[in-house]
């Protein structure tokens, strides 16, 4: 492990090596103020990657287990609608409300999906000055992945489409580009047994669903959501820094929420990715 101190922000960055793999299904049993805030987000995250001469290790992105449910019924899915910080918070609340999950049973994780590529080491990373596996350049969008019972996918889809306003726009239309397109992933995509329920939830909110082919442009202003086969377009977990993070769009979620990342790293639900990060 390498520790880097005396950074121009109050963080100590540690990088360590393990293996990086895509998120795959487990086997049973198993305001002006907003614009300024957006610039602050991008500036801070860019600073996170300024350190040079560092060899970044690899982290595993395998799916976490959810002890409260029958493993044979669990499936890995993902949803995206703009910045993943806000979306993660909403799905954490959905896991608690719909599945009665406790803190250590939560599986919602920020990440990337919808692209066709990784770097040579299997990484997908947030924008960084070293140009290491930039998710935008690789064609991915910001998403939140989770492990939920197949029978609950329709209910989670209802919660997902609540993220869109009356005009079908995501909560942060000021974020623009393919990285922020609206997308979701199911095993088998539009052929998934629960897809009819997902499509119905979308139509009830005036949204059109379209099978994704990878690396699509932004969906802003189109009332459109791309649907991916998550077996072909897997989920890649985002860096630890991006997990359980406050969203500049809304008031802070609170330290209790932010600190969920500590237990998730400790018990392995959140992995080290090998990307520029804070741990």
Secondary structure, DSSP 8 states (H G I E B T S, - for coil): -EEE---SSS--EEE--B----B----S---HHHHHHHHHHHHHHHHHT---S----B--------TTS-GGGEEEEEEE-S-HHHHHHHHHHHHHHHH---GGG---EEEEES-S---TTS--B---TT--SBTTTTT-EEEEEEEEEGGGHHHHHHHHHTTS-TTS--TTTTS-SGGG--EEEETTGGGSTTHHHHHHHHHHTT-EEEE--SS----TTTTEEEEEETTTS-BEE--GGGTT---TTSS---HHHHTHHHHHHHTTSS---SSS---
